Amino acid sequence: MSFTVIFAIYTIRLAFLQLFSFGASTPAAALHHADWRKSSVAQRQHSLVLDTGRGDFVDRSGRPLTGETYMALAFFPVAAGAHAAAETKEQIRQLAGMLGVSYSSLEQYWHQLKAPEFWHGAGSRQPRKLTDSELKQLSALSLDGVQALPYRHRYLPGYYAAQAIGYISQHPERISAQYPLELAAGKRSLKDQIGGAGLERSLDEWLRGLGQTTAMFFTDGQNRPMHGLGIRYFRPDNERYPLQAVTTIDLPLQQQLEKYADQMHLIEGAIVVLDASNADIVAMVSRPSQNPEQLSSSGGLETVNHALKAEPPGSVFKLVTEAAALEAGVASEHETFECNGEYGKYGLSCWKEGGHGKLTLKEGLAQSCNIVFATVAERLSGEQLQRTALALGIGRQVGWSTARPHKLMHHKLRLLPEEEGGTVFRLPDGADNAASQLEEMDGGVMAQSGIGQRDVRMTPLQAANLVVTLLHGGEVLEPRIVSEVRYANGLAMTKLKPKKAPKSGYGQINPATARKLLRGMEAVVDHGTGKSIRDGIWTVAGKSGTAEVERQGAPRNHQWFAGYGPVKHPRYAVAVLSEYRPVNSPNQATRLFRGVMDLLAEHEPL
């Protein structure tokens, strides 16, 4: 009878908490009623995220570019009394010795813990990876509230092709704009991390996954471990997720090129390697390098993908000028020009003191003669030069894009969203007479633009793709960096196939024009400005460039080289940009190009 009475009292009390407090009029009582269920759970479970569920990237052969799982040490908050026993204190001392910290500092850290977290170690932003010996030591201990758990680390050591793949970070304003329905439904939070740049951003809708994998540790109301429950794991139950993005990157080659760029002291610039057959991006190096876990709060140079940033191209643009002249019929490949070193107007002169003397248009390209190309450019209208540039994929974005690649993505997909389109002429915004302005462009503007200065801007990606365009007879392809997206079980969700770029509205250049430009690029390396790189594993062809720029008021040079190899059976198109080099310094991009081609030859011999 006593037991029945006690049980009835508890039942009445529970009913009061659940039912009668519903009508409470005070804010405190209402809050208590709203949170009692959450509070009852919170006092007995602590959750720790092991894996965000975000999809990963692999290279073209399936080698991981992101994502590794390793064992890390997790601490869960427990009451101080749980460590009172002498045996427990001795085990904590052993754990402190394993971690290389003092007993007192470890005990203080643990007692002040408000929520579960992984052990990071001094100066580290990521959970410390446990060694095999440490795992054995830990298994010998029986400490409540400490556990070795599998942690999913997103960014691998070295993190190659960092700017192309990008990073994840908090962007509450983009979450509000891009995911309003999920935000309203509570499926997303403004504190969530989403893709901040590169492929992480463009493929965010696919990569975000279905939810987190968490580990649960249970305690009682006094925060004492509830023995017998152990660690429980909760994860989304769907064999298709997370997804996997298969890139066109060749990871071993990417690693080689990044190490080579650093060995050659490429401080600021880019290297782009395209497959000559379909314009796939095989490697993309940008310097300075980027650590996605230590990004500059002000968005420094390391966050910029220099392969996608439009810069003055200098003499590389002479390929476009010659194409425009040949297409318009204002010059021929074998026409003879006279260069005495000075143009006589606009302050233009040739880089070679005293000039080149008599030379043809083809030789003018080989020797990169400013006098020849200023003369040819003045024969053109602005409209003719811009039309040819657009037909060659210059002055517009050329990276792979599509309106809607899959039903699960609700917006246009551009794989490399940071790609800048570049310019040929900078006209006033909203000018309604742009066509007439281009037709009436004055000679000084044309002469300077024809040699790749003034307002001309081009990205290294566009420069490499220009070479691919010429190798394909003037047909512009869209460089691709992702080939397919797969489910977790390996089945393909969608394929992103190689494709041609949309027509510019002016068609394409004549294949005969493309062949003449390729012959000129061969002459550049054979006996022209690129003859210093004539010797190597493969015979190569290309065009160098030097653009005059300024940094903080001091004159500097952007140094370029864009070309292909091997000449007889082209396998790769490569563009190299070395930015803000000292004036009159040797062309570092030319030397880098030769080294890149030799690495390609060793990596994939004929």
N, C-alpha and C positions, 0 to 999 in steps of 0.2 A: 504493500500500500504506500509506503514511503517513496519507493522508486517511482510509482505511478504519479504521485503528487509532484515530485521533482521534475519528471518528464513533462507534465502538464504545464508547469510554470515556464519551462524553457520554450515550449511550443507557443504559449501565449505571448512570451516576449518576442519570439521570432515573428509571429504574426503582426505584432504591434510595429516592429521595425519595417516590415514590408508593406503593410496596408495602411495603418492609421497615420503614419508620418507622411503619407501621400498628400494629405490635406493640410499639411503644415503651412501656416501663413508666413512664418518668419523666413527671411532669406537663408539664414544658417540652417534651419531645418530642411528647407527645400534642397539646398546644396548637399546636405547630408544624405537625403533620400536619393538624389540623383547619382551620388558617387559611391554608395555603399557596396554595390556589386564590384565596381572597379577597385575599391579599397581592399575588399576581401581577397581579391586576386593579387593585387600589388604587394600585399604583405607576405605573400607566400611564393612568388615566382619572380626571377630576375632573368631577363633575356639579353643575349649578346649576339649581334649579327656576325655570322661567319662568312656569308657570301651574299652579295647584293642581288645576284641572279642576272646580272648584265651579261649580254653576249660578248664573245671575244673575236679577235682577228687572228687569222693565220696567213702564211705566205702562200704562194702558188702551189707549193708541194705539201701543204698541210702543217708546216712547222709553226709553232705558236709565236705570234708577235705580241700578244697580251695574255695575261692570266696564268698564274701558277698557284698551286695549293701546297701549303706546307704546314707543319705542326708548330703551333705557337702556344705560349703559356697564358692562360686566362685566369684572372682573379675575380671572384664574386664576393660582394660585401657580406660579411657575417658578423654576428655580435662578438664583442671583445671577449666575453666569457667563454666562447667556443675554443679559445686558444690558451685557456688558463692552465690546463694540465701540463705537468713537467715534460711528459713525453711529447706533447704537441709542440712545446717551445723548442725542444731539441730538434724536431723535424723542421721547424721554421729556420733554425740556425743552419741546418744542412741546406735548405733551399736558398737561403741568403748567400751561403758560400758558393753554391752553383751559379747564382746570378751575379756574383762579384760585388755584392753590396753588404753593408753591415746589418746585423740582426735588428738593431733599433730602427734604422731607416726603413727596412722592409716591413716591420711591424707597424710603424707609424703610417706608412703608405697604405697598408691594408686596412687599418682601422678607420682611416679617413675616407675610404672609398665609399661613394654614394651610389654608384652604378657599376655593373660589370665592365671590365675592360681588359684588353690584352696588354701584356708586359712589353713595353717598347725598348727599354734600355736608355742609357744616357745619350742625348743628342739625336735620337732617331725618331722619325715620324711614322714609321711602320712597325708593326709587331715584330719582335725578335724571333728569328727562326731557330728552333731547337735542334741541336745535334742529336745523333743517335745515342751517344753516351749520356746526354742530358735526359733524353726520354727514358732511358733505363733507370737513371737515378730517380727521376720523378715517379716512375711506377713503383719504386720501392717505398715511397712515402705514402702516407694515408691521411693527407691533410684535407679537411673539409673546406670547400670554397676555392680550391685551386685545381686546375685541370688542363691537360694538354688537349687542344682542340684544333681541327683542321681549319686554317684561315686561307681565304681566297684573296691573293694579292693581285691587283690588276696589272701593274706595270712591271715588266721584267727588268732585271739588271741590264743596264746599257740602253734599254728602250730605243731600238733602232726605228728609223723613219718616223721619229717622234712628231714632227710638225705635220706630216701628212696624215697620220692616224689621229693626232689631236689629244685632247684631254677632257676629263669630266670635272665639273665644278658647279657651284650653286649659282643659278640664274633665276631668281623668283619672278622677274618681269617677263622672261620668256616662257616660264611655266604657266603664268597667268594667261599669256596670249596664245600659246600653242596647245595647252591641255586644259581648257576651262571646264569641260564637262567632268573630267576625271578629278579635277581639283574640287569641284562642287560635290561630287559623290564620295569624297574622302579617300579616293584611291591614290591621290598624289598630295604631297605637301610642298609648300613653298620652300622648305628646307632641303628638299631632295636634290641630289646631284644629277645633272643631265649633261649631255655633250656640249662642251664649250667651244670646240674648234675642230677642224678637219673632219675625218670620217666619223669620229665620235659624235659630232654634231649632225652631219647630214644623214646618218643612219640611226639616229637616236630612237625614233619610233619603233624600229625593229629590235634594237639592241637592249632596250630597257628591261625586258624580261617580264615574268609574271609575279615576282615577289622575292622576298629574302629567305635565306636559310638561317635559322636562328637556333641557338642552344639555350635551353631553359634550366635554371637551377632553382630549387624550391626551398623556402625557409618558412618557419612559423611566424607568429605575430611578434615574437621577440627577436626575429632575424637569426634564429638558430637553425642550422641545417636540419632538414627533414630526412632522416636516414631511410634508405630503402627506395627512394624515388630516383636518385642518381641524376644524370644529365639526360634530358629529353630533347630530341631534335624535331624541328618543324620546318618543312620545305614544301614548295608548290608541287602538286602531284600531276605533272604533265611531262611525258617523255620527250616531247618535241622542243622543250625550252630548257636552257637558253639557246638562242640562235648563234650561228657562227658565220662571220663574214670572211669569204675567201678572197684575198687580195691578189693582184698580179705581181706583187713584190717578190723578188728572189732574195730571201733573207741572207744566205751566205755572201752573195754579192753586195747587198746593202751594207753588211758588216764590214766587208773589205773596203768599200768606198768611203765609209765614214772614218775608218781608221786612217785611210790614205789622206783624206782631206785634213785631218788633224796633224798628221805627220808633215804635210806640206804647208802647214800653218795658214789654212784658209780661215781667216778670222771672221769675215762677213761675206756671204754669198751663197751660191747653190750649185748643185750638180744634178742634172736630170738625164736619165737613161731611158730611151723608148725602144721598144721592139719595132724594128723597121718594117715588119710585115703588117702590123695592125695597130701601131701606136700605143700598145699597152705600156704602162709605166712599170719598168722593171726595177728601177731604183730612183729614189728622190732624197737628196741630201740637202739640208739647210743648216747654215751656220750664222750666228752662234747656236749651239745645241740647246736643247730644252729638257728640263727635268719636270715632268708633270706634277710632282709632289712638292716642288719648291718654285712655284711660278712667281714672277715678279708681280707685286700688288698693283703696280702702275702699268702693267702690260708692256714689258720691256722688249728688247730686240729678240730675245730667245723665243717669244711666243709667235713671232712673225715667220711664216713660211716664205723664205726668200725665193723659192722656186716659182711662187705664184704672185710675186710682187713685181709690178711693171716699173722698169727703169730705162733710162736712155740707153739704146743699144749700140750707138756709134756705128762703125762700119759694117756690122752684121746686117744693118738695114739696107745696105747697098744692093743686096740680093733683091729686095723688093723694088728698089729704084730701077735696077736694070730690067727686071721683069716688066715694070710699067712702061719703060721706054721701048722695049721690044714689042710688047703688045700693042702699043699706040703707033708703032712704026716711025718713031722720031729718031731712032738710032738702030744700028746693026752691030752684030757681034764683032765684025772685023773693021768697023769704022775707025779711022785714025784720029787721035787727039794729040794736042801739044801741051806738055806740062813743063813750065819753067820754075815751078815752086810757088808762084803767086797767082791768085785768081784775078787780082786787080780791083776787086770791089767786095763790099760786105765784110771786109777784114778777114777774108778766107785765104788760107795758104795750104800748101801740101805738107804732109808730115816730113817728107824728104827734102832737106835743104838743097836748093838748086834745081829741084824737080826731077821728073822721070824722063824728060825728053818726049819723043814720039812713042805712042803706044796705042794699041787697039782697046776697044771696050772690054774684051775678054782679059787682056793684060792689065787694064785699069782695075778690074776686080782682083786679079792675082796680086797686084802691087798695092791695092787699096788706095788708089790715087784720088784725093779729094777734088782735084781740078777736073778730072774726067767726069766725076759724078755730080759735081755742082753744075757743070755745063749741061749734062743730060737732064738734070732735074729742072733747070730753067726752061727747057723745051716742053716740059709737061705742065698741065694744069693741075691745080690742087685736087680737082675731082678725079682725074686720071690716076694720080698717085694713091689717093685714098681708096678708090675702087679696086685697084690691084692689091693693096694691102688687105682689104676685107676678103677678097677672093682667095688670098693665101692664108687666111686665119689670123691676121694681125689686126689689132684694134677691136677685137671682140673676144669674148670668152670661148675657149675651144674645148675645155674639159668635158667629160662624159656627163650628159644630162638627159632627162626624159620627163614627160609631163606627169605620168603616174605609173610607176613600175609595178605596183602590186595593190590589191584591194586593201591590204593592211596599212598602206601609206596614203595619207590623204592630202599630200601636197607635192609640188614638183620636186624632183630629186636632182640635185647637182652634187656629184660626189665630192668635189673640192670647192666648197662654198666660198672660200677666201680668194679664189682666183680673180685677179683684176683683168679687165678687158684690154687695157692699154689705149694709146691714142696715136694718131698721126698728126692731126691738127687740133688745136684747142679752140673751139668756137664758143662764142657767148651762149650761155644757157638759154634755151627757148628761142634761139634765132630762127625766124621764119623764112629767112633768105639764105640758108646755109649753102644751098646749091650755087647760088650766084657768088657767094663769098669764096667758095672753093675755086670757082672758075676764074675769079679775079685776083687770086693769091699773088702777092708781089714776088719779084725775083729773089729777093733776099731770104724770104721765108722758104721758098722752094729750094734754093741752094743749100741752106742749112738743114732743112728737113731731109733732103736727098742723101745727106751723109750721116743721117741718124742722130741729129742733134735737135735743138730747139724744143718742140713739144712732143717729139716722137718718144713713145714708151712701149716696151715689150717685156714680157715675162720670160724667164728661162724655159718654162714649159712651152710657150708659144714658139720660142726660137728652135727648140728641139723638134716641135711638131712641124715647123716650117720646112725643116730638112726632110721629114717623113713625107710631107706634101710634095716636095720636088721629086723624091724617089718614086712617088705614085703618079707622076705625070701631071701634077697640079690638083689632084683630088685630095680634099682636106678630110682627115679622119679625126675622131674625137678621142683623145687619150683617156684610157680607162685604167682605174686603179682597183676596182672590185669586179670580179668575174661572176660570182654567185653568192647567194645567202642560203645556208643550210640549216635544217632543223638539227636538234641535238642528237637525233638518231642517225644522222648522216644523209638523210634524204634532202634533195634540193627543194627549197621553198620558191626561189625565183632565180633566174639566170639573167645577168646583165651582159648582153652580147656586144662584141665590137661593132661599131657603126660609123657611118660617114657623118660629118658635120652638116647641119642644114646649110643650104646654099645662101650665100651672102646677098643674093639679089643681082649679082653681076656675073654669075656662072663661075667658071674656073679658068685659069690661064691655059694656054695652048701647051700640049705635051712637048712640042718642039722647043718652046721657051724654057720649060723645066730642064730639058736635056742640055741646053746651052749653059744654064746656070750651074748645073752639076759639073760640066766640063771646066767652067771657071773655078769652081771649088777645088777640083783636082789640081789645077794650075797653082792655086794658092799654096798648097803643101809641096808641090813638086819644085817650084822655083820662086814662089812669091813670099808674102809676109809670114807664111807658116812653114817655111822650108826647114826651120830648126827642129821640127817634129817629123821630118820625112822618114827617119829610120825608126823602125819598131817592128813588133811581131806582125801586125797587119799594116797594109798600105791604106792610108786614110785620106779623106778630103774634108774641106771645111772652109770656114770664113772667120777671121779674127775681127775684133772690134775694140776700139778705145773711145769712151765717151767722156767728155769734160763735164765734171760736176763740182759742187762745193759742199764742204761740211764745216759749219761754224765759221763761215767766211773764208776758209782756206781752200785753195784749188786742190782737187783730187781727180782721180780717173776711175771709171768703171771699166774693167777689162773683161772681154768676152771671147769665147770661141764656141762655134756651133758647127758640127760636122757629122760624118758617118764613117763606117768601116765594116768590113773590108770593102775596098772600092769595087772589086769585080762582083762580089756577092754580098751586098749590104745586109748586115745583121742588126746593127744598132745605130740609132741616131742619138747624139749626145750634145748637150748644151752646158757650158760652164760659165758662171759669172763670179768674178772676184771684185767686190765693191770697195770703193774709197781707198784705192791704192795710191801711193805717192806718185806725183807727176814724174814722167820720164823713167819710171821703174819698168823692168822687164815684164812682159805680159804673162802674169801668173796663170791666167785661164788657159792660155795656149799650152803651157807646160802640163797643167793638170789634165787637159784633154788627152794628151799623149799617154799619160800615166793611166787614165781611166780606160782608154782603148786597149792598152797592154793588159790590164787586169781582166777586161772582158775577154780578150783572146786566150788568156790562161784559164779563165773560168769555163769557157765554152769554145774549145779549139775546133777548127774546121775539120 
